[in-house]
């Protein structure tokens, strides 16, 4: 992380702070034109009562701090499937309002991490899932507009591709917590036919793992957070023989379970749908350029850090498509935010003004 | 060099370059990279073009060879021995291929020439046979006529003149038969075509061999210079600072077009949202409802 001190930061003569944001289901990452890059777990917590408010000394908590104090909080994970929860429901419903408020707080917090100067205008580009609905986009806009001075919504895998200058004949796979987004780049703005989104992503792995562990760890009690932590530390689809130990209480007594096979099975559950989607996008591409597309598959997003995933995708592609080369982007956590920042920079000022 | 050209060069270098991160380079074991200022690149490109064009004009070489010469000169100036050796290898392979093609073409030429010669000999033999037959017939007719003429008391000088005219006519016919044959003309054209191809290939081979010799000389000179400086050469060339799977980056025009599209999409989104806000009944596409996600903790 890189957070220059506001006092030592050079003055911004333009008075504009550009922000690229990857508003993710699991993590929200930002990259700003002043050099700040931050990531925060996408959790927002409000003290449950006066006592907790007095103890925590805060009206609202975010990220790991919110998770650490979750027992004393009404904890919200504002996004699911890459979009603000309940944004498809009636906007006047209490749930929709609560989630929208939480999302707005999260965006405000993320922008605050960039430490804009008081007089700086904040222009933000926010990534959204490839096949995000109009209502979902509207909800993100509604959440962001009070917080920033001008905002644009761009497809998340496109931001990843833009950030690394891969705009032609490549297939970007952004594996998040809520969705896996695929987008084929053909040197122009991707259309609906160029993009696919499925829900076989990090959260799917968590649910699958929870189901498997309930069978394996009989009598143990564990939370979804413990499962996420386990997954983030040891996730792998490869045939490794290394044991993975999961220590959880059974009737109050810490007990260790070897869960390597279960973890592997859960992680592997997202591969077949991903390969199906890759197959679909490649098979419907211009036949003269299919080979190039097969050999330029880019993996981004937090899920791309899963051990052995790249190799497994290559093997599956070779088996189903004859060839395939998969490369992992260098900075999966900030790939989307970096690309969004680059778009924000490249966007002519008059466009920003028209949308402010 | 003008500012505009400088910008275009910068754009050109950017569009042709690959992208990699410092982290990836560190992983690949690279500890330092050479940084080349754009002004230096401008100067090198200018000098290289001047040198290559001078050589090309002096040797009356083709545009492709001038480009090759420029490439070698560029590699030499950058001191890229590895790439120079690689180019030398490519040229050696090209030279070998050209020599092979030349041999095949020369064989074809020899065969065509032999076929043409044989055909001409056959034609000549046929023409001579025909000539002999016609000469015999003419002489028979002439001598028979001479006997008649002698009976009426014609001078023998007139007989010699007639014989001479008849022989001249035959020779003319024989010459016509020797040069006017259509098939012989096609073969001659084929031979001529092959001769021109051999000549062209020969010229290419000579140019390639000259470039190859130059590449080898440059490489040797650089190796000698390095040895003289006592510089330790790495066992293998370091990975390029710009090696990755990168596709050609979009130029600024296509970037602007993309920005316009993103803006138009967002403008349309705002417009639609405004309309929807004004008309609550307007249907919009909806996603499957997700489960409520207020996180709970097991105690």
Contacts between the chains, C-beta under 8 A, distances in Angstrom:
chain1	res1	chain2	res2	distance
A	43	B	295	7.3
A	70	B	295	6.6
A	70	B	297	5.5
A	71	B	297	5.9
A	71	B	299	7.6
A	74	B	294	7.1
A	75	B	294	6.7
A	75	B	295	4.4
A	75	B	296	8.0
A	76	B	293	7.5
A	76	B	294	6.3
A	76	B	295	7.5
A	77	B	293	4.7
A	77	B	294	7.9
A	77	B	295	5.7
A	80	B	290	4.4
A	80	B	291	7.3
A	80	B	293	5.1
A	81	B	287	7.1
A	81	B	290	5.4
A	83	B	287	6.9
A	85	B	290	6.0
A	85	B	292	7.0
A	85	B	293	5.4
A	86	B	289	8.0
A	86	B	290	7.8
A	86	B	292	7.4
A	88	B	286	4.6
A	88	B	287	5.4
A	88	B	289	6.0
A	89	B	289	7.1
A	95	B	292	6.6
A	132	B	287	7.9
A	133	B	284	7.0
A	133	B	285	4.8
A	133	B	286	6.0
A	133	B	287	4.8
A	134	B	269	7.4
A	134	B	272	6.5
A	134	B	273	7.9
A	134	B	284	4.6
A	134	B	285	6.0
A	135	B	284	5.3
A	135	B	285	7.5
A	135	B	286	6.1
A	135	B	287	7.6
A	136	B	287	6.3
A	137	B	269	5.9
A	138	B	269	7.5
A	138	B	273	5.1
A	138	B	276	7.4
A	141	B	269	7.1
A	141	B	270	7.7
A	141	B	273	6.9
A	152	B	262	6.2
A	152	B	263	7.3
A	152	B	266	4.6
A	153	B	266	6.3
A	153	B	269	6.7
A	154	B	262	5.8
A	162	B	258	7.7
A	164	B	19	6.5
A	164	B	246	7.5
A	165	B	19	5.6
A	165	B	246	6.3
A	165	B	247	7.7
A	165	B	249	4.1
A	165	B	250	7.1
A	166	B	246	6.6
A	166	B	247	5.5
A	167	B	247	7.0
A	167	B	249	7.3
A	167	B	250	4.6
A	167	B	254	7.4
A	167	B	258	7.7
A	168	B	247	4.9
A	168	B	248	6.7
A	168	B	250	7.4
A	169	B	247	5.9
A	170	B	245	7.9
A	170	B	247	5.8
A	187	B	250	7.0
A	187	B	254	6.9
A	188	B	254	7.8
A	188	B	257	7.7
A	188	B	258	7.6
A	189	B	258	5.8
A	189	B	261	4.2
A	189	B	262	7.3
A	189	B	265	7.9
A	221	B	298	5.5
A	222	B	298	7.4
A	223	B	297	5.5
A	223	B	298	5.3
A	224	B	295	7.3
A	225	B	295	7.7
A	225	B	297	7.4
A	295	B	245	7.9
A	296	B	245	5.8
A	296	B	247	6.6
A	298	B	245	7.8
A	325	B	245	7.4
A	327	B	244	7.9
A	327	B	245	5.1
A	330	B	21	4.3
A	330	B	23	5.6
A	330	B	24	5.8
A	331	B	21	7.5
A	331	B	23	7.9
A	343	B	259	7.4
A	343	B	262	6.6
A	346	B	255	5.7
A	346	B	259	5.6
A	347	B	259	5.2
A	347	B	262	7.1
A	347	B	263	6.8
A	348	B	256	7.7
A	348	B	259	6.4
A	348	B	263	8.0
A	351	B	259	6.9
A	351	B	260	7.9
A	351	B	263	4.2
A	354	B	263	7.6
A	354	B	267	7.0
A	355	B	263	7.5
A	355	B	266	6.0
A	355	B	267	6.9
A	355	B	270	6.8
